[in-house]
Amino acid sequence: MENLVLIALQCVEEDRHARPTMSKVVEMLLLGENNQWSQL
């Protein structure tokens, strides 16, 4: 859950150049999902 908040905060950066691309967001979400499964 913390990972989702961190990604969301990056997405609302005031400087649009500091925001991740949608493909990067998807990549971060998938990596976070994989890490959650590996911790079980």
PQR file with spaces between the fields and no chain letter, atoms N, CA, C, O and H, PARSE charges and radii, in Angstrom:
ATOM       1  N    MET     1       0.817   -1.192    0.000 -0.4000 1.5000
ATOM       2  CA   MET     1       0.000    0.000    0.000 -0.0000 2.0000
ATOM       3  C    MET     1       0.864    1.261    0.000  0.5500 1.7000
ATOM       4  O    MET     1       0.558    2.233   -0.691 -0.5500 1.4000
ATOM       5  N    GLU     2       1.940    1.235    0.776 -0.4000 1.5000
ATOM       6  CA   GLU     2       2.840    2.391    0.833 -0.0000 2.0000
ATOM       7  C    GLU     2       3.414    2.693   -0.546  0.5500 1.7000
ATOM       8  O    GLU     2       3.592    3.854   -0.913 -0.5500 1.4000
ATOM       9  H    GLU     2       2.189    0.445    1.337  0.4000 1.0000
ATOM      10  N    ASN     3       3.699    1.647   -1.302 -0.4000 1.5000
ATOM      11  CA   ASN     3       4.246    1.811   -2.650 -0.0000 2.0000
ATOM      12  C    ASN     3       3.273    2.585   -3.546  0.5500 1.7000
ATOM      13  O    ASN     3       3.695    3.423   -4.342 -0.5500 1.4000
ATOM      14  H    ASN     3       3.555    0.704   -1.004  0.4000 1.0000
ATOM      15  N    LEU     4       1.990    2.306   -3.417 -0.4000 1.5000
ATOM      16  CA   LEU     4       0.984    3.008   -4.224 -0.0000 2.0000
ATOM      17  C    LEU     4       0.960    4.497   -3.907  0.5500 1.7000
ATOM      18  O    LEU     4       0.822    5.325   -4.806 -0.5500 1.4000
ATOM      19  H    LEU     4       1.648    1.625   -2.770  0.4000 1.0000
ATOM      20  N    VAL     5       1.093    4.833   -2.637 -0.4000 1.5000
ATOM      21  CA   VAL     5       1.096    6.239   -2.231 -0.0000 2.0000
ATOM      22  C    VAL     5       2.323    6.946   -2.795  0.5500 1.7000
ATOM      23  O    VAL     5       2.222    8.074   -3.278 -0.5500 1.4000
ATOM      24  H    VAL     5       1.205    4.160   -1.906  0.4000 1.0000
ATOM      25  N    LEU     6       3.472    6.295   -2.737 -0.4000 1.5000
ATOM      26  CA   LEU     6       4.699    6.897   -3.267 -0.0000 2.0000
ATOM      27  C    LEU     6       4.598    7.134   -4.771  0.5500 1.7000
ATOM      28  O    LEU     6       5.042    8.167   -5.272 -0.5500 1.4000
ATOM      29  H    LEU     6       3.554    5.379   -2.344  0.4000 1.0000
ATOM      30  N    ILE     7       4.021    6.186   -5.482 -0.4000 1.5000
ATOM      31  CA   ILE     7       3.830    6.351   -6.927 -0.0000 2.0000
ATOM      32  C    ILE     7       2.855    7.493   -7.196  0.5500 1.7000
ATOM      33  O    ILE     7       3.083    8.314   -8.085 -0.5500 1.4000
ATOM      34  H    ILE     7       3.661    5.347   -5.075  0.4000 1.0000
ATOM      35  N    ALA     8       1.775    7.543   -6.433 -0.4000 1.5000
ATOM      36  CA   ALA     8       0.782    8.611   -6.612 -0.0000 2.0000
ATOM      37  C    ALA     8       1.401    9.982   -6.379  0.5500 1.7000
ATOM      38  O    ALA     8       1.108   10.927   -7.112 -0.5500 1.4000
ATOM      39  H    ALA     8       1.590    6.876   -5.712  0.4000 1.0000
ATOM      40  N    LEU     9       2.247   10.098   -5.374 -0.4000 1.5000
ATOM      41  CA   LEU     9       2.901   11.381   -5.097 -0.0000 2.0000
ATOM      42  C    LEU     9       3.799   11.813   -6.251  0.5500 1.7000
ATOM      43  O    LEU     9       3.882   13.000   -6.566 -0.5500 1.4000
ATOM      44  H    LEU     9       2.485    9.330   -4.779  0.4000 1.0000
ATOM      45  N    GLN    10       4.463   10.861   -6.872 -0.4000 1.5000
ATOM      46  CA   GLN    10       5.292   11.188   -8.035 -0.0000 2.0000
ATOM      47  C    GLN    10       4.421   11.677   -9.192  0.5500 1.7000
ATOM      48  O    GLN    10       4.828   12.559   -9.949 -0.5500 1.4000
ATOM      49  H    GLN    10       4.395    9.896   -6.615  0.4000 1.0000
ATOM      50  N    CYS    11       3.239   11.114   -9.325 -0.4000 1.5000
ATOM      51  CA   CYS    11       2.348   11.461  -10.439 -0.0000 2.0000
ATOM      52  C    CYS    11       1.751   12.859  -10.324  0.5500 1.7000
ATOM      53  O    CYS    11       1.301   13.422  -11.322 -0.5500 1.4000
ATOM      54  H    CYS    11       2.909   10.398   -8.710  0.4000 1.0000
ATOM      55  N    VAL    12       1.743   13.420   -9.132 -0.4000 1.5000
ATOM      56  CA   VAL    12       1.164   14.751   -8.949 -0.0000 2.0000
ATOM      57  C    VAL    12       2.226   15.825   -8.703  0.5500 1.7000
ATOM      58  O    VAL    12       1.921   16.905   -8.198 -0.5500 1.4000
ATOM      59  H    VAL    12       2.109   12.963   -8.322  0.4000 1.0000
ATOM      60  N    GLU    13       3.466   15.521   -9.061 -0.4000 1.5000
ATOM      61  CA   GLU    13       4.536   16.520   -8.953 -0.0000 2.0000
ATOM      62  C    GLU    13       4.136   17.781   -9.706  0.5500 1.7000
ATOM      63  O    GLU    13       3.556   17.706  -10.789 -0.5500 1.4000
ATOM      64  H    GLU    13       3.714   14.644   -9.471  0.4000 1.0000
ATOM      65  N    GLU    14       4.443   18.926   -9.139 -0.4000 1.5000
ATOM      66  CA   GLU    14       4.103   20.193   -9.787 -0.0000 2.0000
ATOM      67  C    GLU    14       4.828   20.343  -11.124  0.5500 1.7000
ATOM      68  O    GLU    14       4.242   20.797  -12.107 -0.5500 1.4000
ATOM      69  H    GLU    14       4.914   18.987   -8.259  0.4000 1.0000
ATOM      70  N    ASP    15       6.090   19.962  -11.155 -0.4000 1.5000
ATOM      71  CA   ASP    15       6.884   20.026  -12.389 -0.0000 2.0000
ATOM      72  C    ASP    15       6.546   18.814  -13.250  0.5500 1.7000
ATOM      73  O    ASP    15       6.867   17.683  -12.885 -0.5500 1.4000
ATOM      74  H    ASP    15       6.566   19.593  -10.357  0.4000 1.0000
ATOM      75  N    ARG    16       5.909   19.043  -14.374 -0.4000 1.5000
ATOM      76  CA   ARG    16       5.470   17.914  -15.213 -0.0000 2.0000
ATOM      77  C    ARG    16       6.627   17.073  -15.726  0.5500 1.7000
ATOM      78  O    ARG    16       6.439   15.901  -16.050 -0.5500 1.4000
ATOM      79  H    ARG    16       5.648   19.962  -14.670  0.4000 1.0000
ATOM      80  N    HIS    17       7.812   17.647  -15.805 -0.4000 1.5000
ATOM      81  CA   HIS    17       8.974   16.890  -16.264 -0.0000 2.0000
ATOM      82  C    HIS    17       9.487   15.927  -15.190  0.5500 1.7000
ATOM      83  O    HIS    17      10.227   14.991  -15.491 -0.5500 1.4000
ATOM      84  H    HIS    17       7.964   18.600  -15.542  0.4000 1.0000
ATOM      85  N    ALA    18       9.095   16.160  -13.953 -0.4000 1.5000
ATOM      86  CA   ALA    18       9.498   15.283  -12.853 -0.0000 2.0000
ATOM      87  C    ALA    18       8.539   14.107  -12.680  0.5500 1.7000
ATOM      88  O    ALA    18       8.834   13.165  -11.944 -0.5500 1.4000
ATOM      89  H    ALA    18       8.494   16.920  -13.708  0.4000 1.0000
ATOM      90  N    ARG    19       7.393   14.162  -13.359 -0.4000 1.5000
ATOM      91  CA   ARG    19       6.406   13.089  -13.252 -0.0000 2.0000
ATOM      92  C    ARG    19       6.828   11.894  -14.099  0.5500 1.7000
ATOM      93  O    ARG    19       7.415   12.067  -15.167 -0.5500 1.4000
ATOM      94  H    ARG    19       7.154   14.927  -13.957  0.4000 1.0000
ATOM      95  N    PRO    20       6.534   10.688  -13.629 -0.5600 1.5000
ATOM      96  CA   PRO    20       6.846    9.505  -14.437  0.2800 2.0000
ATOM      97  C    PRO    20       5.875    9.377  -15.613  0.5500 1.7000
ATOM      98  O    PRO    20       4.740    9.850  -15.551 -0.5500 1.4000
ATOM      99  N    THR    21       6.334    8.738  -16.667 -0.4000 1.5000
ATOM     100  CA   THR    21       5.448    8.449  -17.794 -0.0000 2.0000
ATOM     101  C    THR    21       4.476    7.343  -17.368  0.5500 1.7000
ATOM     102  O    THR    21       4.708    6.652  -16.376 -0.5500 1.4000
ATOM     103  H    THR    21       7.255    8.354  -16.718  0.4000 1.0000
ATOM     104  N    MET    22       3.402    7.184  -18.116 -0.4000 1.5000
ATOM     105  CA   MET    22       2.443    6.131  -17.781 -0.0000 2.0000
ATOM     106  C    MET    22       3.081    4.751  -17.883  0.5500 1.7000
ATOM     107  O    MET    22       2.768    3.863  -17.090 -0.5500 1.4000
ATOM     108  H    MET    22       3.214    7.746  -18.922  0.4000 1.0000
ATOM     109  N    SER    23       3.973    4.565  -18.851 -0.4000 1.5000
ATOM     110  CA   SER    23       4.638    3.263  -18.961 -0.0000 2.0000
ATOM     111  C    SER    23       5.523    3.006  -17.744  0.5500 1.7000
ATOM     112  O    SER    23       5.642    1.867  -17.293 -0.5500 1.4000
ATOM     113  H    SER    23       4.228    5.287  -19.495  0.4000 1.0000
ATOM     114  N    LYS    24       6.140    4.055  -17.214 -0.4000 1.5000
ATOM     115  CA   LYS    24       6.961    3.913  -16.011 -0.0000 2.0000
ATOM     116  C    LYS    24       6.076    3.614  -14.802  0.5500 1.7000
ATOM     117  O    LYS    24       6.451    2.819  -13.940 -0.5500 1.4000
ATOM     118  H    LYS    24       6.044    4.980  -17.581  0.4000 1.0000
ATOM     119  N    VAL    25       4.909    4.244  -14.736 -0.4000 1.5000
ATOM     120  CA   VAL    25       3.970    3.982  -13.641 -0.0000 2.0000
ATOM     121  C    VAL    25       3.539    2.515  -13.665  0.5500 1.7000
ATOM     122  O    VAL    25       3.522    1.851  -12.628 -0.5500 1.4000
ATOM     123  H    VAL    25       4.605    4.890  -15.437  0.4000 1.0000
ATOM     124  N    VAL    26       3.195    2.019  -14.840 -0.4000 1.5000
ATOM     125  CA   VAL    26       2.793    0.616  -14.969 -0.0000 2.0000
ATOM     126  C    VAL    26       3.936   -0.292  -14.541  0.5500 1.7000
ATOM     127  O    VAL    26       3.721   -1.270  -13.825 -0.5500 1.4000
ATOM     128  H    VAL    26       3.209    2.559  -15.682  0.4000 1.0000
ATOM     129  N    GLU    27       5.140    0.025  -14.974 -0.4000 1.5000
ATOM     130  CA   GLU    27       6.316   -0.770  -14.599 -0.0000 2.0000
ATOM     131  C    GLU    27       6.495   -0.781  -13.076  0.5500 1.7000
ATOM     132  O    GLU    27       6.738   -1.835  -12.488 -0.5500 1.4000
ATOM     133  H    GLU    27       5.315    0.819  -15.556  0.4000 1.0000
ATOM     134  N    MET    28       6.377    0.383  -12.443 -0.4000 1.5000
ATOM     135  CA   MET    28       6.532    0.460  -10.985 -0.0000 2.0000
ATOM     136  C    MET    28       5.438   -0.334  -10.278  0.5500 1.7000
ATOM     137  O    MET    28       5.704   -1.003   -9.280 -0.5500 1.4000
ATOM     138  H    MET    28       6.181    1.239  -12.921  0.4000 1.0000
ATOM     139  N    LEU    29       4.210   -0.263  -10.791 -0.4000 1.5000
ATOM     140  CA   LEU    29       3.106   -1.013  -10.191 -0.0000 2.0000
ATOM     141  C    LEU    29       3.331   -2.516  -10.317  0.5500 1.7000
ATOM     142  O    LEU    29       3.099   -3.267   -9.369 -0.5500 1.4000
ATOM     143  H    LEU    29       3.994    0.280  -11.602  0.4000 1.0000
ATOM     144  N    LEU    30       3.780   -2.947  -11.481 -0.4000 1.5000
ATOM     145  CA   LEU    30       4.031   -4.376  -11.683 -0.0000 2.0000
ATOM     146  C    LEU    30       5.185   -4.870  -10.822  0.5500 1.7000
ATOM     147  O    LEU    30       5.124   -5.971  -10.275 -0.5500 1.4000
ATOM     148  H    LEU    30       3.969   -2.337  -12.251  0.4000 1.0000
ATOM     149  N    LEU    31       6.224   -4.073  -10.701 -0.4000 1.5000
ATOM     150  CA   LEU    31       7.348   -4.460   -9.849 -0.0000 2.0000
ATOM     151  C    LEU    31       6.914   -4.544   -8.393  0.5500 1.7000
ATOM     152  O    LEU    31       7.318   -5.455   -7.671 -0.5500 1.4000
ATOM     153  H    LEU    31       6.273   -3.179  -11.145  0.4000 1.0000
ATOM     154  N    GLY    32       6.094   -3.598   -7.964 -0.4000 1.5000
ATOM     155  CA   GLY    32       5.586   -3.620   -6.593 -0.0000 2.0000
ATOM     156  C    GLY    32       4.714   -4.831   -6.344  0.5500 1.7000
ATOM     157  O    GLY    32       4.771   -5.440   -5.276 -0.5500 1.4000
ATOM     158  H    GLY    32       5.765   -2.857   -8.551  0.4000 1.0000
ATOM     159  N    GLU    33       3.904   -5.180   -7.338 -0.4000 1.5000
ATOM     160  CA   GLU    33       3.036   -6.356   -7.226 -0.0000 2.0000
ATOM     161  C    GLU    33       3.879   -7.621   -7.105  0.5500 1.7000
ATOM     162  O    GLU    33       3.577   -8.487   -6.284 -0.5500 1.4000
ATOM     163  H    GLU    33       3.858   -4.685   -8.206  0.4000 1.0000
ATOM     164  N    ASN    34       4.923   -7.736   -7.905 -0.4000 1.5000
ATOM     165  CA   ASN    34       5.800   -8.902   -7.848 -0.0000 2.0000
ATOM     166  C    ASN    34       6.511   -8.993   -6.510  0.5500 1.7000
ATOM     167  O    ASN    34       6.677  -10.087   -5.970 -0.5500 1.4000
ATOM     168  H    ASN    34       5.168   -7.032   -8.572  0.4000 1.0000
ATOM     169  N    ASN    35       6.933   -7.856   -5.966 -0.4000 1.5000
ATOM     170  CA   ASN    35       7.605   -7.854   -4.668 -0.0000 2.0000
ATOM     171  C    ASN    35       6.662   -8.292   -3.560  0.5500 1.7000
ATOM     172  O    ASN    35       7.083   -8.977   -2.628 -0.5500 1.4000
ATOM     173  H    ASN    35       6.798   -6.967   -6.405  0.4000 1.0000
ATOM     174  N    GLN    36       5.389   -7.908   -3.645 -0.4000 1.5000
ATOM     175  CA   GLN    36       4.422   -8.314   -2.630 -0.0000 2.0000
ATOM     176  C    GLN    36       4.231   -9.823   -2.648  0.5500 1.7000
ATOM     177  O    GLN    36       4.147  -10.446   -1.589 -0.5500 1.4000
ATOM     178  H    GLN    36       5.047   -7.351   -4.402  0.4000 1.0000
ATOM     179  N    TRP    37       4.161  -10.418   -3.830 -0.4000 1.5000
ATOM     180  CA   TRP    37       3.978  -11.867   -3.930 -0.0000 2.0000
ATOM     181  C    TRP    37       5.202  -12.612   -3.427  0.5500 1.7000
ATOM     182  O    TRP    37       5.072  -13.674   -2.820 -0.5500 1.4000
ATOM     183  H    TRP    37       4.230   -9.912   -4.690  0.4000 1.0000
ATOM     184  N    SER    38       6.389  -12.069   -3.672 -0.4000 1.5000
ATOM     185  CA   SER    38       7.605  -12.759   -3.252 -0.0000 2.0000
ATOM     186  C    SER    38       7.789  -12.709   -1.739  0.5500 1.7000
ATOM     187  O    SER    38       8.525  -13.524   -1.181 -0.5500 1.4000
ATOM     188  H    SER    38       6.494  -11.206   -4.166  0.4000 1.0000
ATOM     189  N    GLN    39       7.129  -11.763   -1.065 -0.4000 1.5000
ATOM     190  CA   GLN    39       7.246  -11.660    0.388 -0.0000 2.0000
ATOM     191  C    GLN    39       6.309  -12.622    1.107  0.5500 1.7000
ATOM     192  O    GLN    39       6.451  -12.832    2.312 -0.5500 1.4000
ATOM     193  H    GLN    39       6.531  -11.101   -1.518  0.4000 1.0000
ATOM     194  N    LEU    40       5.349  -13.211    0.386 -0.4000 1.5000
ATOM     195  CA   LEU    40       4.400  -14.143    1.019 -0.0000 2.0000
ATOM     196  C    LEU    40       5.034  -15.477    1.288  0.5500 1.7000
ATOM     197  O    LEU    40       4.379  -16.376    1.816 -0.5500 1.4000
ATOM     198  H    LEU    40       5.233  -13.040   -0.593  0.4000 1.0000
